[in-house]
């Protein structure tokens, strides 16, 4: 299908203003450019009454988390959310608008986890940091006024990849947290995937195949590290017993086919999956929720999925 008219206008604006792809920049320049495009707090929904930051113990020392807590007379369930950015760019600010929205829409306590970025800290540093945060929150949820027995993980782009890795780690960890659901929005599921959608999506005005390769090159110390299921969840030996999943993909996203492959793998392993493919959108469409009605609809679907699975 043709690009959504709003996405098309975004593309035209980028062409007119000389948009520069992150993969052509230095790491520092890419981080600065990415930070300048962070979604601001949206006005189309209510916001949680409390937002605060804490430091929690991680494998390399203290690491930050940001807590979004709506008012509630009883402890709310918890969503651990991981920001995107190819494990290279991004921060707690990157996912701030999404976390604010989901906290009120579900409602739930959302905990956004900070983690070390590559190339300073290559795989599996980000995975280790995120899992340490998940375990801490599950054990200390009561201190946050939340119910750690009702826990979900989620994320967009590389954050979705990290969320999927959390479910694999928790499944194999005898002392790991019980994860009830996973919400995965256009994530990479296999390092250096060679798929039709990867080959076809090379538009430099959007996240494309070159972006994907660049992020993997920076994230992995060695290409062979991508064979780990914690980097490539599609390559896990056994997907049975994983929590119910919601997976979203977009037509003009190089990661679309591996998203569908993950849906098929989970379904084949008996995992309940809800799959939504958006035929006229690009990677990163959730960040456009302030101007894109279909993105707000997608946020509603995520909230509904989490509400049901965390009931």
Secondary structure by P-SEA (a helix, b strand, c coil): ccccaaaaaaaaaaaaacccccccccaaaaaaaaaaacccccccbbbbcccbbbbbbccccbbbbbbbbcccccbbbbbbbbbbccccccccccaaaaaaaaaaacccbbbbbbbbbccccccaaaaaaaaaaaaaaaaccccccccccbbbbcccaaaaaaaaaaaaaaaaccccccccbbbbccccccccccccccccccccccccaaaaaaaaaaacccccccccccccccccccccccccbbbbbbccccaaaaaaaaaaaaaaaccbbbbbbbccccccccccccccaaaaaaaaaaaaaaaaaac
